[in-house]
């Protein structure tokens, strides 16, 4: 077919096609990794709904708790140095597996880290992991930059993804919450 080409030209042409094929394959892999990281619309797991309390060892009093319904999330913390009560509307849920995912919320009232929540940046992510029958690890996304929250829901969906979960949460320090069944 390419008999009019010299041996050198055939090698260059072959190398060009092989390189192009490999480059297209690598681009496809990068794309699939990015697609796999995208948050897909899910539903709040039914067993995640309810009141989840953290009771420190040796205490009978909860240090903090999450109260999660189908459309709202409320967080209450006993220590105002690390944050305090807030309420939020659940705007988006992405399930990463049967026991993990992210809940993207929009603050509706409360104080965050000692100051009124910033109405210009009202969206953040709450990651959950190791959801079992009566226990779950729950953690607000936080990176220490002073501005973990986002201005829009679309920004939050793009920011709080599966691959970023460990960027925003140090799971080794997140104690499990127990479901309040009373």
Secondary structure, 3 states (H helix, E strand, C coil): CCCCCCHHHHHHHHHHHHHHHHHHHHHHHHHHHHHHHCCCCCCCCHHHCEEEEEECCCCCCEEEEEEECCCEEEEEECCHHHCCCEEEEEEEEEEEECCEEEEEEEEEEEEECCEECCCCCCEEEEEEECCCCCEEEEEECCCCCCCCCECCHHHHHHHCCHHHHHHHCCHHHCCCEEECCC
